[in-house]
Amino acid sequence: MTLRFRFTALAIVMLAAVPASAQQAATQKAFCPTFGWAEGLVKNFQQPNSPFPVNDTKPNPNDPTKPIPDCNFHMWSYEAFVWATAMNKLNVPRFMTLPTEEDLLSPTQLLAGTEHPRTLQLAARSIVGHDLPGFTEGAGAFVQADGNVLVAPNGYPVYTSVHMNPTYFATARKNLIATGDYQKGDPNDTFPLGAAVFKATWLRLAPGEEPPANAFVTQAQVPVLTVQRSATSITILPVPNKFVSAKVALVGLHVVGVTVNHPEFLWGTFEHKLNTPQVPDNTFSASGSSSTGYTFYKANTSYGQANIAVLPPLLTFNTATQRFSPTTNAVLENQTGGENQTDGPANVQSVTTQGQTYLAKTKPPQSVFANYYLVGTVWMLPNTYNLKSDQSSAVGSVTLANTTAETFEQYPSNADMGKVKNCFMCHNASSYSFQSPPPAQLKNRLIAISHTLSVGTDYAVPNMVSGNVRMLFFPGQ
C-alpha cells in the first residue's frame, strides 16, 4: 500500500520550496552526532529483538516544519549498519539470516520470508526465465550493476549478495515482474515504513591467503565460471548449479531503508577501511596517486589507471584456476560521497569515528565491524519522491559510491547536479521502462526503485560479462 504520513500540508509546501542545498543549513551547529548517541548503539540496535531504525527523520511534533539535520541521516546509516551486523549466538551477522532474492521465487512462502540460518551462496542469476526449464536463481552475482567486474589482486572477482528484511520481502514478493504482479500494480505504491535491504560485497580468498586485516570472514558457496565463445563474442558466466566452497571477506555493505517521510529509502554505504585510497570530495585528479597500498590498489598507481572497466577479449579468464586477468586498481573518488550539506563531510566522519569507537568496545568477534567506515548517505527531500525523480533529486552524499560495488560508476564532483552519479541514477520509478525492447518497457512505478522485483526475468542485470570479438580473415583462409 502507498504510505501515508502524518505531515502537515504546510510542512510539505515549505520543504518542497527550499532548495536541496539549503534545506538543513539552519540546524548544522548542533552536536553531530547527538549527545549520547554512540553509547546507545549496542543497546538500541544490536540486540536480537532490536527494531530496525526508522525515526531519525521524524519531525519534532512541536516544530514540524523544522528541517531534519543532515547529521540524522548519517546517524541512521550507522544505526542500520549496527542492526545489520549484529551477531547471533553462532556469530552470524543478522543480515546473513535475512531472505534473499532466491527466496522471492521459493514455493515455500512461510519459511522463505523469515529470518533463519542460511548458507551464503554467491550464486548465479539464471540465464533463462522463471518457470522455464533450467531456471535457477541465487543470492548473488560476480558482476556489478553496470555489468562490469571488479577483479581483486588475486584474480578472483568481487561477489555481491542481497539480503532483505521480512517487511521488504513481503512487499517485493507481491510486486514481482516474473509473476505479473508488477505490471498490475498501482504506479504510486511504495515500500512500507521499516522496509530494508542490504547489499554485501565479498572478496574471495585463495586457500591459505590472509584476508584484509580485521575484516569479517565467513564461508560461502561460490559459482564455478566458464567461457562461451562464438564467432563474434566471448562471454564469461556461471555454470548452472555448480559451486565450490571458499572463504570470503566482507569488503562492503549497502544499508537501505524506508524511514519516516522518506519512501525513496535512505541509502548509506560502508567499506572496509583498507579497501582503497579515499580522495577528499571534489579534489580527485587523474594525476594523483597514493604511496600506500590497499586491498584493491597497488601503491603509486596513477589514479588515471584506476576504476577502469575491462571487457573480453582484453579481460581473460582461466577456467582451471577460476581467475581473471588483468586485475583492477580502485580508488574512492569522493571520500564522503560529495556530501553537499553544510558541514556534511565533517558530519559523516564524526558519526564514523564515534560509531567505530563504541563498536570497538564490543566483544570479539562482534568488534570486527569497527573496521568498517561510513562513506556517506543519500536521500531526497521529505515526501518528494515521484515518478520523475532521479539522481538530480538527491540530497546529502550526491556522488555516493562504494568502490567494491560501483567501482566504474563514480563522478568526481558534486558541483553540477545534472552530472552527478548516485544510487537514484539507477534506482527510481523508471527502472523497468528505459530498456530497448526486448524486453518490453514496463510502466513507471514508485516501487520500481527496487531492482529485486526483476528477479527471474530479462530485466535483471545478467550475471555474465561479454565482449565482442573482431574476426580477421586473410586471403587463403
C-alpha positions in Angstrom: 0.0 0.0 0.0 1.0 3.6 -0.5 2.5 5.0 2.6 0.5 7.8 4.3 2.5 10.0 6.6 1.2 12.4 9.3 2.8 15.5 8.0 1.1 18.8 7.6 0.4 20.3 4.2 2.2 23.4 5.3 5.3 21.5 6.0 5.3 19.7 2.7 4.9 23.0 0.8 7.6 24.7 2.8 10.1 21.9 2.4 9.4 21.5 -1.3 10.1 25.2 -1.8 13.5 25.0 0.0 16.5 24.2 -2.3 18.2 20.9 -1.5 21.5 22.7 -0.9 20.0 24.8 1.8 17.4 22.5 3.4 19.3 21.6 6.5 21.6 24.6 6.9 19.6 26.0 9.9 20.4 23.1 12.2 24.1 22.4 11.5 25.5 24.0 14.6 24.1 21.2 16.8 26.4 18.5 18.0 26.9 15.7 15.5 26.2 13.0 16.4 23.8 14.0 19.2 24.9 13.6 22.8 24.7 10.0 24.0 24.0 8.6 20.5 27.0 6.3 20.3 26.6 5.0 23.8 23.1 3.7 22.8 24.1 1.9 19.6 24.6 -1.5 21.2 21.5 -1.3 23.5 19.2 0.1 20.8 20.2 -1.7 17.6 22.5 -4.7 18.4 20.0 -6.8 20.4 18.2 -9.9 19.0 14.9 -8.1 19.2 16.1 -4.6 18.3 13.7 -2.9 15.8 15.1 -1.6 12.5 15.7 2.2 12.9 13.1 4.5 11.2 12.7 7.5 13.4 15.8 9.6 12.8 13.8 11.5 10.1 10.7 12.0 12.2 9.8 15.7 12.6 9.6 17.3 16.0 5.9 17.4 16.8 6.3 20.8 18.5 8.0 22.2 15.4 7.0 20.0 12.4 8.4 22.4 9.8 11.9 22.4 11.2 14.3 20.6 8.7 15.8 17.3 9.9 19.5 17.9 10.5 22.0 16.4 8.0 23.6 14.5 10.8 20.5 12.5 11.5 20.7 10.8 8.1 24.2 9.6 8.7 23.4 8.6 12.2 20.6 6.4 10.7 23.1 4.8 8.3 25.3 3.8 11.2 22.4 2.5 13.2 21.2 0.4 10.2 24.8 -0.9 9.9 24.9 -1.9 13.6 21.5 -3.5 13.2 22.5 -5.5 10.1 25.8 -6.7 11.5 24.6 -7.7 15.0 25.8 -11.2 15.6 23.7 -14.1 16.9 24.9 -16.8 19.2 26.5 -18.6 16.3 28.4 -15.4 15.4 26.5 -14.9 12.2 25.6 -11.3 11.3 21.9 -10.5 11.2 21.9 -9.6 7.5 23.1 -13.1 6.6 20.0 -14.6 8.2 17.6 -12.5 6.1 15.7 -13.5 3.0 17.5 -13.3 -0.3 16.5 -12.8 -4.0 16.5 -16.6 -4.3 13.8 -16.8 -1.6 11.5 -14.4 -3.6 10.7 -17.2 -6.0 10.7 -20.0 -3.4 7.5 -22.1 -3.3 7.9 -22.3 0.5 6.3 -18.9 1.3 6.2 -19.0 5.1 9.8 -20.1 5.6 11.3 -18.1 2.7 10.3 -14.7 4.2 11.6 -15.2 7.7 14.9 -14.8 9.5 16.7 -18.1 9.9 20.2 -19.7 9.3 21.1 -19.6 5.6 24.1 -20.8 3.6 25.8 -17.8 1.9 25.6 -18.9 -1.7 27.1 -16.3 -4.0 25.1 -17.9 -6.8 24.3 -17.4 -10.4 21.4 -15.4 -11.7 19.6 -17.6 -14.2 20.1 -17.2 -17.9 16.6 -18.5 -18.6 13.3 -17.1 -17.3 11.3 -18.1 -14.3 9.3 -21.3 -14.8 11.3 -22.3 -17.9 13.4 -25.5 -18.0 16.9 -25.0 -16.5 15.9 -22.0 -14.4 18.0 -21.4 -11.3 18.3 -18.3 -9.1 20.8 -17.3 -6.5 21.5 -14.7 -3.9 24.5 -13.0 -5.6 26.5 -12.1 -8.6 30.1 -11.6 -9.8 29.2 -8.6 -12.0 28.4 -5.1 -10.7 25.1 -3.3 -11.6 26.8 -1.8 -14.7 27.7 -5.3 -16.0 31.5 -4.9 -15.2 33.8 -7.0 -13.0 36.0 -5.8 -10.1 39.0 -8.1 -10.2 40.9 -8.4 -7.0 44.7 -8.7 -6.9 44.4 -12.5 -6.5 42.5 -12.7 -9.8 39.1 -13.6 -8.3 36.0 -11.4 -8.9 34.4 -9.5 -6.1 31.0 -11.1 -5.5 27.7 -9.5 -4.3 24.8 -10.8 -2.2 21.4 -9.2 -1.5 19.5 -9.6 1.8 16.1 -8.1 2.7 14.2 -7.9 6.0 10.7 -9.6 6.1 8.9 -6.2 5.6 10.8 -5.6 2.4 10.5 -9.2 1.3 6.7 -9.3 1.7 6.2 -6.2 -0.5 8.7 -7.3 -3.1 7.1 -10.7 -3.4 3.7 -9.1 -4.1 5.2 -7.0 -6.9 7.4 -9.3 -8.9 7.7 -8.9 -12.7 8.0 -12.7 -13.1 4.6 -13.3 -11.6 2.9 -10.4 -13.5 2.1 -8.6 -10.3 4.3 -5.6 -11.0 2.5 -5.0 -14.3 -0.9 -4.9 -12.5 0.2 -2.6 -9.6 -0.6 1.0 -8.7 2.0 3.4 -10.0 2.0 5.2 -6.6 2.5 2.2 -4.4 5.7 2.4 -2.3 7.5 0.1 0.2 6.2 0.5 3.8 7.9 2.1 6.7 10.7 -0.1 8.0 11.4 -2.0 4.8 15.1 -2.6 4.5 17.5 -4.2 2.1 21.3 -4.8 2.3 23.8 -5.5 -0.5 27.1 -7.0 0.6 30.3 -7.3 -1.4 32.7 -10.2 -0.8 36.4 -10.8 -1.6 37.1 -14.5 -2.3 40.3 -15.8 -0.7 42.6 -18.4 -2.2 43.5 -21.4 0.1 45.9 -20.2 2.7 45.5 -16.5 1.7 45.2 -14.0 4.5 42.2 -11.7 4.4 42.4 -7.9 4.7 43.4 -7.2 8.3 40.5 -7.2 10.7 37.8 -8.0 8.1 34.8 -10.2 8.8 35.4 -13.6 7.2 33.0 -16.4 6.5 32.5 -19.5 4.3 30.5 -19.2 1.1 29.4 -21.3 -1.9 30.8 -19.5 -5.0 29.8 -20.4 -8.6 32.2 -22.1 -10.9 32.6 -19.9 -14.0 33.1 -20.9 -17.6 33.7 -19.3 -21.0 31.5 -19.4 -24.0 32.8 -18.4 -27.4 31.1 -17.6 -30.7 32.3 -16.1 -33.9 31.6 -12.6 -32.6 31.7 -12.7 -28.8 33.3 -14.1 -25.7 31.1 -14.5 -22.6 32.2 -15.4 -19.1 29.3 -16.8 -17.0 28.5 -19.3 -14.2 28.0 -23.0 -14.8 24.4 -23.7 -13.6 24.2 -25.3 -10.2 28.0 -25.8 -9.9 29.7 -24.4 -6.8 32.8 -24.7 -4.7 33.3 -23.7 -1.1 35.6 -20.8 -0.3 36.4 -18.3 2.4 35.2 -14.8 1.7 35.9 -11.5 3.4 33.2 -8.8 3.7 34.6 -5.7 1.9 31.4 -3.5 1.6 27.8 -3.2 2.7 25.0 -1.0 1.4 22.3 -0.2 4.0 19.0 0.9 2.5 15.7 1.5 4.4 12.4 3.4 4.5 12.2 5.9 7.3 9.6 8.4 8.3 8.7 10.7 5.4 11.3 9.0 3.1 9.6 6.4 0.8 12.6 6.7 -1.6 14.7 4.9 1.1 17.8 6.3 2.7 20.9 4.9 1.0 24.1 4.5 3.0 27.2 2.6 2.2 30.1 1.2 4.2 33.6 -0.1 3.2 36.4 -1.9 4.9 39.0 0.6 6.0 41.8 -1.0 3.9 39.9 -1.2 0.6 41.2 1.8 -1.4 42.6 5.3 -1.1 39.9 7.9 -0.3 40.1 11.2 -2.0 38.6 14.2 -0.3 35.4 15.3 -2.0 35.8 17.3 -5.2 39.6 17.1 -5.3 40.1 13.9 -7.4 42.7 14.2 -10.1 43.7 11.5 -12.6 47.3 12.5 -12.0 47.0 11.8 -8.3 48.3 8.6 -6.6 48.9 7.1 -3.1 52.2 5.8 -1.8 50.2 3.4 0.4 49.0 0.1 -0.9 45.4 -1.1 -0.3 43.4 -4.3 -0.8 42.3 -3.1 -4.3 45.0 -0.6 -5.1 48.7 -1.1 -5.8 50.8 1.7 -4.2 51.9 4.5 -6.5 49.5 3.6 -9.3 48.2 6.8 -11.1 44.6 7.4 -10.3 44.2 7.7 -14.1 44.8 4.0 -14.2 42.2 3.2 -11.6 38.5 2.5 -11.9 38.9 1.2 -15.4 36.5 -1.5 -16.6 37.8 -4.2 -19.0 35.7 -6.5 -21.1 36.6 -9.7 -23.0 38.7 -10.3 -25.0 41.0 -8.0 -23.1 39.5 -9.4 -19.9 40.6 -13.0 -19.9 39.5 -15.9 -17.7 41.3 -19.2 -16.8 38.7 -21.9 -16.3 41.2 -24.1 -14.5 42.2 -21.6 -11.9 38.9 -19.6 -12.0 40.9 -16.4 -12.1 40.6 -13.2 -14.3 43.3 -11.0 -15.8 44.1 -8.1 -15.6 43.3 -7.1 -12.0 41.6 -3.8 -11.2 43.0 -0.8 -9.3 40.3 1.1 -7.5 40.1 4.4 -5.7 37.2 6.2 -3.9 36.9 9.4 -5.8 34.8 11.2 -3.1 35.6 10.4 0.5 32.1 11.2 1.8 30.2 10.8 -1.4 30.3 14.5 -2.3 28.2 15.4 0.8 26.7 18.8 -0.2 25.2 20.0 3.1 26.7 22.5 5.5 29.4 20.6 7.5 28.3 17.4 5.7 31.8 15.8 5.3 32.6 16.5 8.9 29.2 15.0 10.0 30.0 11.8 8.1 33.4 11.5 9.6 32.2 12.4 13.1 29.5 9.7 13.0 32.0 7.2 11.8 34.6 8.0 14.4 32.2 7.8 17.4 30.5 4.7 16.0 33.7 2.9 15.4 34.9 3.8 18.9 31.9 2.1 20.6 31.8 -0.9 18.3 35.5 -1.5 19.1 34.5 -1.9 22.8 32.2 -4.8 22.0 33.4 -8.4 22.5 35.1 -10.2 19.6 34.1 -11.3 17.0 31.4 -8.6 17.1 34.1 -5.9 17.4 35.4 -6.7 13.9 32.8 -4.4 12.4 34.5 -1.4 14.0 36.9 -1.7 11.0 34.3 -0.5 8.5 33.6 3.1 7.8 30.6 5.1 6.6 31.2 6.6 3.2 28.0 8.6 3.2 24.2 8.7 2.9 22.0 10.0 0.1 18.2 10.8 0.2 15.6 13.1 -1.2 13.6 16.0 0.3 10.8 14.7 2.5 7.9 13.1 0.6 9.1 14.5 -2.7 9.9 11.1 -4.4 7.8 10.9 -7.6 7.6 9.2 -10.9 10.1 11.6 -12.4 12.7 11.6 -9.6 16.3 10.7 -10.4 19.9 11.3 -9.3 19.5 15.0 -9.7 16.8 14.9 -6.9 19.4 13.7 -4.4 20.4 15.4 -1.1 23.5 14.7 1.0 26.1 12.4 -0.5 25.1 13.2 -4.0 28.0 11.4 -5.7 27.8 8.4 -3.4 29.6 5.2 -4.5 31.2 2.2 -3.0 34.5 1.2 -4.6 33.5 -2.5 -4.3 30.0 -2.1 -5.8 30.1 0.9 -8.1 33.8 0.9 -9.0 33.3 2.2 -12.5 30.3 4.5 -11.9 31.9 7.4 -10.0 31.8 11.1 -10.7 34.5 13.3 -9.2 32.5 16.4 -8.4 29.1 17.5 -6.9 29.2 20.9 -8.5 26.7 20.1 -11.3 23.6 18.2 -10.2 22.9 17.4 -13.8 26.0 15.3 -14.0 26.3 13.6 -10.5 26.1 9.8 -10.2 24.4 8.2 -7.2 22.0 5.5 -6.2 19.0 7.2 -7.7 20.6 7.2 -11.2 19.5 3.5 -11.4 17.1 3.2 -8.6 14.0 5.2 -9.5 10.5 4.8 -10.8 11.7 4.2 -14.4 13.9 1.1 -13.6 12.0 -1.1 -16.0 11.0 1.4 -18.7 14.3 2.6 -20.2 15.3 -0.7 -21.9 15.2 -1.0 -25.7 12.8 -3.9 -26.4 13.2 -6.7 -25.9 12.2 -6.9 -23.1 9.1 -4.7 -23.3 9.1 -1.4 -21.5 7.0 -1.6 -18.3 5.1 1.3 -16.8 6.8 3.5 -14.3 6.0 2.8 -10.6 7.4 4.3 -7.4 8.1 0.7 -6.2 10.4 0.2 -9.2 13.1 1.8 -7.1 13.8 -1.8 -6.1 15.7 -4.0 -8.6 14.8 -7.1 -6.7 11.4 -7.1 -8.5 13.2 -8.2 -11.6 14.4 -11.5 -10.2 14.0 -14.3 -12.7 13.4 -12.0 -15.7 15.3 -10.4 -18.5 15.1 -7.1 -16.6 17.7 -8.2 -14.1 21.3 -7.4 -14.8 22.7 -10.6 -16.4 25.3 -12.3 -14.2 27.8 -12.6 -17.0 30.4 -10.4 -18.8 30.6 -10.3 -22.5 32.8 -8.6 -25.2 32.8 -8.5 -28.9 35.5 -10.2 -30.9 36.5 -8.7 -34.3 37.2 -11.6 -36.6 40.0 -11.0 -39.1 40.0 -13.0 -42.3 43.0 -13.2 -44.6 43.4 -14.4 -48.1 43.7 -18.2 -48.3 41.8 -18.8 -45.0 
